[in-house]
C-alpha cells in the first residue's frame, strides 16, 4: 500500500520544502535543494539546487529523484 502512495505522488512534499535531489538527476554540489513547484500530473518537479560551480540553478526533473529532507534542529 505504501508503494502505491509513493508512486501516485501522495507523499510528495509541498512547495518551499527542503528536499534532497538524487545525484541520478544531475551533477549537483550536494543534492540539498528546495522544491519550487510540482507539475499538475505530479510527475515533474521544479527544484532549486546548487550545481558543481555552486551556482543555484532551477530545473524541472522527474519527481522520482526528489526526496523530502528533514532538517536537524
C-alpha positions as CSV (number, residue, x, y, z in Angstrom):
1,X,0.0,0.0,0.0
2,X,2.8,2.4,0.9
3,X,4.5,1.8,-2.5
4,X,1.2,2.7,-4.2
5,X,1.0,6.0,-2.3
6,X,4.6,6.8,-3.2
7,X,4.1,6.0,-6.9
8,X,0.9,8.1,-7.1
9,X,2.7,11.1,-5.7
10,X,0.6,11.4,-2.5
11,X,3.7,11.6,-0.4
12,X,5.3,14.4,-2.4
13,X,6.4,17.3,-0.2
14,X,4.7,20.7,-0.6
15,X,6.4,23.6,-2.4
16,X,9.1,25.5,-0.4
17,X,10.1,22.3,1.3
18,X,13.8,21.4,1.7
19,X,14.4,18.4,-0.4
20,X,17.3,16.1,-1.4
21,X,17.7,15.7,-5.2
22,X,19.2,12.3,-6.1
23,X,22.5,12.5,-8.0
24,X,21.0,10.4,-10.8
25,X,19.0,13.6,-11.8
26,X,22.1,15.6,-12.5
27,X,25.6,16.7,-11.3
28,X,25.0,18.7,-8.2
29,X,27.2,20.0,-5.4
30,X,25.4,18.2,-2.5
31,X,21.9,17.4,-3.7
32,X,20.4,19.6,-1.0
33,X,17.8,21.8,-2.6
34,X,14.3,23.3,-2.4
35,X,11.1,22.2,-4.1
36,X,9.7,25.1,-6.0
37,X,6.6,23.5,-7.7
38,X,5.1,20.3,-8.9
39,X,3.5,19.7,-12.3
40,X,-0.2,19.1,-12.4
41,X,0.3,15.4,-13.2
42,X,2.8,15.2,-10.3
43,X,5.4,13.6,-12.5
44,X,7.8,16.6,-12.8
45,X,9.2,18.7,-10.0
46,X,10.9,22.1,-10.3
47,X,13.7,22.4,-7.8
48,X,16.4,24.9,-6.9
49,X,19.8,23.2,-6.3
50,X,23.5,24.2,-6.4
51,X,25.5,22.9,-9.4
52,X,29.2,22.0,-9.1
53,X,30.1,25.7,-9.6
54,X,28.0,26.5,-6.5
55,X,25.5,28.4,-8.7
56,X,21.9,27.9,-7.8
57,X,20.0,26.5,-10.8
58,X,16.3,26.0,-11.1
59,X,15.3,23.0,-13.2
60,X,12.5,20.5,-13.9
61,X,13.3,16.9,-13.1
62,X,11.4,13.7,-12.6
63,X,9.8,13.6,-9.2
64,X,11.1,10.1,-8.6
65,X,14.5,11.8,-7.9
66,X,13.2,14.2,-5.3
67,X,13.0,13.1,-1.7
68,X,11.9,15.0,1.5
69,X,14.8,16.3,3.6
70,X,14.5,16.5,7.4
71,X,16.4,19.4,8.9
72,X,18.2,18.9,12.1
73,X,17.5,21.4,14.9
